[in-house]
Amino acid sequence: KAYTLNIEIYDDSGDIFQNKFNDDESRYNAVITVGSCNVVKVPTATVSADLISEAKAGKQLVVKATIKNTGTDSATYQLNSAGHGSWGSLSDIDPESLTLAAGKTGEATFTFDVNKDISGDQTFNIEVVSSNALVTTQPVSVTVEASKSSLSSIFGDSWYIWLIGALNVILVIVIIVIAVRVAKK
């Protein structure tokens, strides 16, 4: 059987160690096949993410991820998102997988439909998988702006019926005022 061995290095304060050159965390994965005593080399990668759209409640949110193959061989990476269920739903990852030569980078976009009632700091994780093993997880934080008050947020999706009703009430009041003035003359 094949087993994934996750190796993490912690500093003296109990946090994952980060190097001083590029703040990479010291996390490594290796697949060990027991029986033949062969170690299968799992590709390595780094991930960075940038917000490329507005982060507003009730709107689409687009994040661009840049994946770099930090290994010595070409690798195919599958991309996934996790941890976004409380504030939105994933509508697209384009592309869902990348094949990168050693040292090369690729980009993918993650598109989310943000819930209407969400605001503040929200997080999700970009997961990179290769050879059926989790290569890396990159946490991403975005600040979602609350949706501005509008007729549909106050009256729901049938706001136009309320508007027609309000106009009818105003017209009835105007007709009564005009009728009272005409009757007094």
Secondary structure as UniProt FT lines:
FT   STRAND          2..8
FT   TURN            12..13
FT   TURN            20..22
FT   STRAND          27..33
FT   TURN            34..37
FT   STRAND          38..40
FT   STRAND          45..51
FT   TURN            57..58
FT   STRAND          60..69
FT   STRAND          75..82
FT   TURN            85..87
FT   STRAND          88..94
FT   STRAND          97..100
FT   TURN            102..103
FT   STRAND          105..114
FT   TURN            116..117
FT   STRAND          120..130
FT   TURN            131..132
FT   STRAND          133..145
FT   HELIX           151..155
FT   HELIX           156..158
FT   HELIX           159..184
//
